[in-house]
């Protein structure tokens, strides 16, 4: 018996020493090799490779001052905790990431006001919450964002995404989805040393500088931006490098060009220049109106006509893979506009009515350019169809809602429709595409048909088949146009409607589109990750409240008791059997 106890004791000591040795070896191994395990089904704690590379290349401290501390509702606490978790994950890959959580709602009123004013100056937007406490409701101003600092540079980081028409839980979930993208994007914006060059094309009565001021401001944070008038000059978009007296090389000056609502036709030489820019691998973002319609005409009369409009680009786009349809889209799910309904004294009184010609466009696919994107405000949109273009991959990005009507030109546009209830039987053209992505090797419009006036010009360096490239075509010229204050004349942010005071997703769509076209796909694909929102069924909870309370309180105790009884019986049976032997 003594020998048996001695052997058991030796085995226990040996097992203890072996366990300690394993722990020591694992710690030594871990000090040389970095590894993290993510056991979640969505891999929510696994950073994208592009994010890891960005963090490992940091050469100085990046500090996040996060203003998400305080007494919040459960949803905002989840956003706060998720922000802390993702920042901890960033710190695991770089010692240069630092953060602190700050409560901007200080008890001292003067300090609180000063801090809030400072945050607004820094670019953080406040949000008002209705909070219930001790049976009383009160409003609380919070700043769901952060100020990011790097080498004496600062940038605001908004952590709460505005999701028009979405439930608050969905908006919060989408905000959590985008945390890695938004935080890494802030770091990239601060640490970038070189910027890709992009250009707005001018010279064909495109949108005026004041109308693209917000777009230019948003893009200038990431890109070097030019306004370029082609004017028939072969070198307007390309550079010619002389190798020797007989040889030369032509390359593009810009990564992407933007053609925003031209109102006068492109001549063949300008089209040729754009075509050859594409053939050399250049990317294009087209905002084209196939129908001429404007709200300005409705300022003078209650009716106007939308007519077909040709800027001599339709054949070029048809060759590349997309057809601009000669229609206007009307959508019940649309942006409201103000209409004067009366006067009180000298002050006009307004009411808002959905204007079917301004559809709210939503994502037509899970592509990273539009995934989790807020609704985009459209203006007199047309639909698109794909053409037979072998080798070109086509992706729908933005569509109308299921309640859409496609009206062929000429289209009567009348404010009278605001007074009538929509007849849903007429709105049967569901999910009409308005923005599409084309990717592949494009065939030149001028292959085997170069115009004589261009063919005779020296040094054209004609290419008939493009490199692998991409373009995005939008059948709405005004999608990239910002509103201008109706009395003071200053531009509003892109996507902001001064009448409803709503912020739509036009700016994010533009940034995502250019981000994707400039081949910065490593960051934008982070947006395609989705974290499943597992919310409680409140209706079921209310109906079966007692049942769920019992399950959560009594059941665990019963399970412990049953387990204890079973173990006791098994143990008693085992020792009884041994004694019988």
C-alpha positions in Angstrom: 0.0 0.0 0.0 2.8 2.4 0.9 4.6 1.7 -2.4 1.4 2.4 -4.2 0.9 5.8 -2.5 4.6 6.6 -3.1 4.1 5.8 -6.9 1.0 8.0 -7.0 2.9 10.9 -5.3 5.8 10.6 -7.7 3.4 10.6 -10.7 1.7 13.8 -9.4 5.1 15.5 -8.9 6.2 14.4 -12.3 2.9 15.7 -13.9 3.4 19.0 -12.1 7.0 19.4 -13.3 6.0 18.4 -16.8 3.2 21.0 -16.8 5.5 23.7 -15.5 8.0 22.8 -18.2 5.4 23.0 -20.9 4.4 26.5 -19.7 8.0 27.7 -19.6 8.6 26.3 -23.2 5.4 28.0 -24.5 6.4 31.3 -22.9 9.9 31.2 -24.4 8.4 30.2 -27.8 5.8 33.0 -27.5 8.6 35.6 -26.9 10.1 34.8 -30.3 7.0 34.0 -32.3 3.8 36.2 -32.3 0.5 34.4 -32.7 -3.1 35.2 -31.9 -6.2 32.9 -32.1 -9.6 34.2 -33.2 -12.3 31.7 -32.4 -15.3 33.9 -33.5 -17.2 32.7 -36.5 -16.9 36.1 -38.3 -13.2 36.4 -37.4 -14.0 39.8 -36.0 -10.7 40.1 -34.1 -8.5 39.2 -37.1 -7.0 42.3 -38.7 -6.6 42.4 -42.5 -3.1 42.0 -43.8 -3.1 45.6 -45.1 -3.8 46.8 -41.6 -1.1 44.7 -40.1 1.4 46.1 -42.7 0.4 49.6 -41.9 0.8 49.1 -38.2 4.2 47.4 -38.5 5.5 50.3 -40.7 4.7 53.0 -38.1 7.8 55.0 -37.0 6.2 57.2 -34.4 3.4 57.2 -31.9 -0.2 57.5 -33.0 -2.5 58.6 -30.2 -6.2 58.2 -30.1 -8.2 60.4 -27.8 -11.6 58.6 -27.8 -14.6 60.5 -26.4 -16.8 57.5 -25.7 -16.5 57.4 -21.9 -19.6 58.1 -19.7 -23.0 56.8 -18.9 -24.4 55.6 -22.2 -27.2 53.3 -23.3 -26.3 49.7 -24.0 -25.7 50.2 -27.7 -23.2 52.9 -27.3 -21.4 50.9 -24.6 -21.1 48.1 -27.1 -19.6 50.6 -29.6 -17.2 51.9 -26.8 -16.1 48.3 -25.9 -15.7 47.3 -29.5 -13.5 50.4 -30.1 -11.3 49.5 -27.1 -11.0 45.9 -28.3 -10.0 46.9 -31.9 -7.5 49.4 -30.5 -6.1 46.7 -28.2 -5.8 44.5 -31.3 -3.9 47.3 -33.1 -1.5 47.6 -30.1 -0.8 43.9 -30.4 0.9 44.6 -33.7 2.5 48.0 -32.9 3.8 49.5 -29.8 3.3 52.9 -31.4 -0.5 52.8 -30.9 -1.7 54.6 -27.8 -5.2 55.5 -26.7 -7.2 57.0 -23.9 -10.9 57.2 -23.3 -12.2 60.6 -22.2 -15.6 61.7 -20.8 -16.5 65.0 -22.5 -19.5 65.4 -20.1 -17.7 67.0 -17.2 -19.7 68.0 -14.2 -18.4 71.6 -14.3 -20.6 73.4 -16.9 -18.0 75.8 -18.0 -15.4 73.1 -18.5 -17.9 70.9 -20.3 -18.9 73.7 -22.7 -15.3 74.6 -23.4 -14.4 71.0 -24.2 -17.4 70.5 -26.5 -16.6 73.7 -28.4 -13.0 72.5 -28.8 -14.2 69.1 -30.2 -16.5 70.8 -32.7 -13.6 73.0 -33.8 -11.5 69.9 -34.2 -14.1 68.4 -36.5 -16.1 66.0 -34.3 -19.8 66.1 -34.8 -22.0 65.8 -31.6 -25.0 63.5 -31.2 -27.9 64.0 -29.0 -29.3 61.1 -27.0 -32.5 60.7 -25.1 -31.5 59.1 -21.8 -34.0 57.7 -19.2 -32.7 57.7 -15.6 -34.7 57.3 -12.4 -37.9 57.6 -14.3 -36.9 60.9 -15.9 -35.9 61.6 -19.5 -33.1 64.0 -20.3 -31.0 64.9 -23.4 -27.3 64.1 -23.4 -24.8 65.4 -25.9 -22.1 62.9 -26.8 -19.2 62.9 -29.2 -19.0 59.3 -30.7 -15.6 59.8 -32.2 -11.9 60.4 -31.5 -9.1 62.8 -32.3 -6.1 61.1 -33.8 -2.6 62.6 -33.5 0.7 61.8 -35.3 3.7 64.0 -35.5 1.9 67.2 -34.7 -0.8 66.4 -37.2 -4.4 65.8 -36.1 -7.6 64.4 -37.8 -11.1 63.7 -36.5 -12.3 60.1 -36.5 -16.1 59.5 -36.5 -17.0 56.2 -35.0 -20.8 56.3 -35.4 -22.0 55.9 -39.0 -25.1 57.8 -40.0 -27.5 55.2 -41.6 -30.6 56.9 -43.0 -33.7 54.7 -42.7 -31.9 52.1 -40.6 -32.8 50.9 -37.1 -30.4 52.2 -34.4 -29.2 48.7 -33.7 -28.3 48.2 -37.4 -26.6 51.6 -37.6 -24.5 50.7 -34.5 -23.7 47.3 -35.9 -22.5 48.8 -39.2 -20.4 51.3 -37.2 -18.7 48.4 -35.4 -18.2 46.6 -38.7 -16.3 49.7 -40.0 -14.1 50.2 -37.0 -11.0 48.6 -38.5 -11.5 50.4 -41.8 -12.1 53.8 -40.3 -9.3 53.6 -37.7 -6.7 52.3 -40.1 -7.9 54.9 -42.7 -7.2 57.7 -40.1 -3.7 56.3 -39.6 -3.1 56.1 -43.3 -4.3 59.6 -43.8 -1.9 61.0 -41.2 1.2 58.9 -42.2 0.9 59.1 -46.0 4.0 60.8 -47.6 2.9 60.6 -51.3 -0.5 60.9 -52.8 -1.9 59.5 -56.0 -2.8 62.1 -58.6 -6.3 62.4 -59.9 -8.0 65.0 -62.1 -11.5 66.6 -62.7 -11.9 67.0 -66.5 -13.0 70.5 -67.5 -13.8 72.2 -70.8 -17.2 70.6 -71.7 -19.3 72.7 -69.3 -18.9 70.2 -66.5 -19.9 71.0 -62.9 -18.5 74.4 -61.8 -15.7 74.6 -59.2 -18.2 75.8 -56.5 -20.4 72.7 -57.2 -17.5 70.3 -56.7 -15.8 72.2 -53.9 -16.9 69.7 -51.2 -15.7 66.7 -53.4 -12.4 68.4 -54.0 -12.0 69.1 -50.2 -12.8 65.5 -49.3 -10.5 64.0 -52.0 -7.6 66.4 -51.2 -7.0 64.6 -47.9 -5.9 61.5 -49.8 -5.0 62.6 -53.3 -3.2 65.3 -55.3 -6.0 66.9 -57.2 -6.0 68.9 -60.5 -8.5 70.5 -62.8 -7.6 69.6 -66.4 -8.9 71.1 -69.6 -8.2 68.5 -72.4 -8.8 71.0 -75.2 -7.5 68.5 -77.9 -4.0 68.3 -76.4 -2.5 64.8 -76.5 -0.3 65.6 -73.5 -3.1 66.8 -71.3 -3.5 63.4 -69.6 -0.2 61.7 -70.5 3.6 62.4 -70.4 6.0 61.6 -73.2 9.5 60.5 -72.1 12.2 60.5 -74.8 14.4 57.4 -74.5 16.6 58.4 -77.4 16.2 60.2 -80.8 14.0 57.5 -82.2 12.3 56.0 -79.2 9.9 57.4 -76.6 7.6 56.2 -73.9 4.1 57.6 -73.1 2.7 57.2 -69.6 -0.4 58.5 -67.8 0.0 61.5 -65.5 -3.0 60.6 -63.4 -4.3 57.4 -61.7 -7.9 58.4 -62.1 -9.9 61.1 -64.0 -13.4 62.2 -63.1 -15.8 63.3 -65.7 -18.6 65.1 -63.8 -21.8 66.0 -65.7 -20.6 67.5 -69.1 -23.3 69.6 -70.8 -21.5 70.2 -74.1 -20.5 67.3 -76.4 -17.0 65.9 -76.4 -15.3 66.2 -79.8 -13.6 63.1 -81.3 -10.1 64.3 -80.3 -11.0 64.7 -76.7 -12.8 61.3 -76.7 -9.7 59.8 -78.3 -7.5 61.3 -75.6 -9.7 59.8 -72.8 -9.8 56.5 -74.7 -6.0 56.2 -74.9 -5.7 57.2 -71.2 -7.9 54.1 -70.5 -5.8 51.9 -72.9 -2.7 52.8 -70.9 -4.3 51.6 -67.7 -6.0 54.8 -66.5 -9.2 54.6 -64.5 -12.3 56.8 -65.1 -15.2 57.8 -62.8 -18.0 58.9 -65.1 -21.0 60.9 -63.9 -23.2 61.3 -67.0 -26.7 62.5 -67.5 -28.4 60.9 -70.5 -31.6 63.0 -69.8 -31.5 66.8 -69.4 -33.6 67.8 -66.4 -33.2 70.5 -63.7 -35.0 71.8 -60.7 -34.1 75.3 -61.9 -36.8 75.0 -64.5 -39.4 74.4 -61.8 -38.5 77.7 -60.1 -40.4 79.5 -62.8 -43.2 77.0 -63.6 -44.8 73.9 -62.0 -43.9 71.8 -65.0 -40.9 71.1 -67.2 -39.8 68.4 -69.7 -36.9 66.0 -69.3 -35.5 65.3 -72.8 -32.8 63.0 -74.2 -29.4 64.6 -74.0 -26.3 63.5 -76.0 -22.7 64.5 -75.0 -21.1 62.2 -77.6 -19.9 59.7 -75.0 -22.7 57.1 -75.2 -21.0 55.1 -78.0 -17.7 55.1 -76.1 -19.3 53.7 -73.0 -21.3 51.2 -75.1 -18.0 49.9 -76.5 -16.6 49.5 -73.0 -19.6 47.6 -71.7 -22.5 49.8 -70.5 -25.5 51.5 -72.1 -27.0 54.7 -70.7 -30.8 54.3 -71.1 -33.0 57.2 -72.3 -35.2 57.3 -69.2 -35.8 59.0 -65.9 -36.2 56.9 -62.7 -39.0 57.7 -60.3 -38.9 56.0 -56.9 -41.3 56.1 -54.0 -38.3 55.8 -51.6 -37.0 59.3 -52.3 -35.6 62.5 -50.9 -38.3 64.9 -49.6 -38.3 68.5 -50.9 -39.9 71.6 -49.3 -43.0 73.1 -50.8 -44.7 76.3 -49.7 -48.1 75.5 -48.3 -49.0 78.9 -46.8 -47.9 82.0 -45.0 -47.9 83.2 -41.5 -47.4 86.9 -41.6 -44.6 87.5 -44.0 -43.0 84.1 -43.4 -43.7 81.3 -45.8 -44.6 77.9 -44.3 -43.1 74.8 -45.8 -44.1 71.1 -45.9 -41.9 68.3 -47.1 -43.1 65.8 -49.8 -41.1 62.9 -51.3 -39.8 64.0 -54.7 -39.9 60.8 -56.8 -37.2 62.1 -59.2 -34.7 62.2 -56.3 -34.4 58.5 -55.5 -32.5 57.2 -52.4 -30.0 54.8 -53.9 -28.7 51.8 -52.0 -26.1 49.1 -52.5 -26.7 46.7 -55.3 -24.1 44.2 -54.3 -21.7 43.4 -51.4 -18.8 45.0 -53.3 -16.5 46.9 -50.9 -17.2 50.2 -52.7 -20.8 50.2 -51.4 -20.9 47.6 -48.6 -22.6 49.1 -45.5 -22.9 52.4 -47.4 -25.5 55.0 -46.2 -28.2 55.8 -48.7 -27.0 58.0 -51.6 -29.0 60.9 -52.8 -29.8 60.8 -56.5 -30.9 63.7 -58.8 -32.9 62.9 -62.0 -31.2 59.5 -62.4 -31.3 57.2 -65.4 -30.9 53.5 -65.6 -28.0 51.4 -67.0 -27.8 48.2 -69.0 -24.8 46.0 -69.7 -23.7 45.4 -73.3 -21.9 42.5 -74.8 -18.3 43.1 -74.0 -16.2 39.9 -73.7 -13.7 39.8 -70.9 -15.2 42.6 -68.9 -16.4 41.9 -65.4 -19.5 43.9 -64.5 -20.8 44.7 -61.0 -23.8 46.7 -60.0 -23.0 49.1 -57.3 -26.1 51.3 -56.7 -29.7 50.7 -57.4 -33.1 52.2 -56.7 -35.6 50.5 -54.4 -38.2 47.9 -55.3 -40.8 50.7 -55.9 -39.4 52.2 -59.1 -40.8 53.5 -62.3 -38.8 54.0 -65.4 -40.3 56.8 -67.5 -39.0 57.0 -71.1 -38.0 60.4 -72.5 -39.5 62.9 -73.1 -40.7 62.9 -69.4 -43.2 65.3 -68.0 -41.8 66.6 -64.6 -44.5 68.2 -62.6 -44.8 69.4 -59.0 -48.5 68.3 -59.2 -47.5 64.7 -58.4 -46.6 65.8 -54.9 -50.3 66.3 -54.2 -51.2 62.8 -55.2 -50.8 59.4 -53.4 -48.5 57.2 -55.5 -50.1 54.4 -57.5 -47.8 51.5 -56.6 -49.1 49.5 -59.6 -47.1 52.0 -61.8 -43.8 51.5 -59.8 -43.0 48.0 -60.9 -39.4 48.4 -62.2 -37.6 47.2 -59.1 -33.9 47.8 -58.2 -32.9 49.6 -61.4 -29.1 50.0 -61.6 -27.7 53.5 -61.6 -24.0 52.9 -60.9 -21.9 50.0 -62.2 -18.2 48.9 -62.0 -16.5 47.6 -65.2 -13.2 45.7 -64.9 -11.0 44.0 -67.4 -9.1 44.7 -70.6 -11.1 47.2 -72.7 -11.1 47.5 -76.5 -10.5 50.9 -77.9 -13.4 52.7 -79.5 -10.9 53.8 -82.2 -9.5 50.4 -83.1 -9.4 50.2 -86.9 -11.1 53.6 -87.2 -8.8 56.4 -86.1 -10.1 59.7 -87.4 -7.7 61.3 -90.1 -7.2 64.5 -88.1 -5.9 62.4 -85.2 -4.0 59.8 -87.2 -1.9 62.4 -88.9 -0.7 63.9 -85.6 2.8 62.8 -84.7 3.4 60.7 -81.6 -0.1 59.5 -80.8 1.2 56.1 -79.8 -2.1 54.4 -80.4 -3.0 51.3 -78.3 -6.0 49.2 -79.4 -6.4 47.0 -76.3 -6.0 48.2 -72.7 -4.1 46.9 -69.8 -6.1 45.5 -66.9 -8.0 48.5 -65.6 -11.4 49.6 -64.3 -14.0 52.3 -64.5 -17.2 53.2 -62.7 -20.2 54.6 -64.6 -22.9 56.6 -62.8 -26.1 57.6 -64.7 -26.5 60.7 -62.5 -24.3 63.7 -63.2 -25.3 65.5 -60.0 -24.3 62.7 -57.6 -20.9 64.4 -57.0 -22.4 67.9 -56.8 -22.6 69.6 -53.5 -25.4 72.0 -52.6 -24.7 75.7 -52.3 -26.4 77.8 -49.6 -29.3 79.4 -51.3 -28.7 82.9 -49.8 -25.0 83.1 -48.7 -23.5 81.1 -51.5 -21.1 78.8 -49.6 -20.8 75.0 -50.4 -22.3 72.4 -48.1 -20.5 69.0 -47.5 -21.1 66.5 -50.3 -24.3 64.6 -49.6 -25.7 67.1 -47.2 -29.2 68.3 -47.9 -29.7 71.9 -46.5 -33.5 71.5 -46.5 -34.0 68.2 -44.7 -30.6 68.6 -42.8 -29.8 65.0 -43.6 -26.4 63.7 -44.5 -26.5 61.1 -47.3 -23.7 58.7 -48.5 -22.6 60.6 -51.6 -19.2 61.6 -50.0 -18.5 58.0 -48.9 -19.4 56.6 -52.3 -17.0 59.0 -54.0 -14.2 58.3 -51.6 -14.7 54.6 -51.8 -14.9 54.6 -55.6 -11.7 56.6 -56.0 -10.1 54.5 -53.2 -10.9 51.3 -55.1 -9.9 52.7 -58.6 -6.5 53.8 -57.3 -5.8 50.2 -56.4 -5.9 50.8 -52.7 -8.0 47.6 -52.4 -6.2 46.3 -49.3 -8.0 48.9 -47.1 -11.3 49.0 -48.8 -11.8 45.3 -48.6 -11.9 45.6 -44.9 -15.4 47.1 -45.3 -16.7 43.8 -46.8 -16.3 42.1 -43.4 -19.6 41.8 -41.6 -20.2 41.1 -37.9 -23.5 39.4 -37.3 -25.9 41.4 -35.0 -27.3 39.0 -32.5 -30.0 41.1 -30.9 -32.6 39.9 -28.5 -36.2 39.3 -29.6 -37.9 41.9 -27.5 -41.4 40.7 -28.4 -40.6 37.1 -27.3 -39.1 38.5 -24.1 -42.2 40.4 -23.2 -44.6 37.5 -23.9 -42.5 34.9 -22.1 -40.9 37.0 -19.4 -41.5 34.6 -16.5 -40.3 31.6 -18.5 -37.0 33.3 -19.5 -36.5 34.5 -15.9 -36.9 30.9 -14.6 -34.5 29.6 -17.4 -31.9 32.1 -16.4 -32.1 31.7 -12.6 -33.5 28.3 -11.7 -32.1 26.2 -14.5 -28.4 26.8 -13.7 -29.0 25.8 -10.1 -30.8 22.7 -11.1 -28.0 21.7 -13.5 -25.5 22.1 -10.7 -27.6 20.0 -8.3 -28.2 17.3 -10.8 -24.5 17.2 -11.7 -23.6 17.0 -8.0 -26.0 14.1 -7.4 -24.8 12.2 -10.4 -21.2 12.6 -9.4 -22.0 11.5 -5.9 -23.8 8.4 -7.1 -21.0 7.5 -9.5 -18.4 8.0 -6.8 -20.3 5.9 -4.3 -20.8 3.2 -6.8 -17.1 3.1 -7.7 -15.9 2.8 -4.1 -18.6 0.2 -3.3 -17.3 -1.9 -6.2 -13.7 -1.6 -5.0 -14.7 -2.5 -1.5 -16.5 -5.6 -2.8 -13.4 -6.8 -4.4 
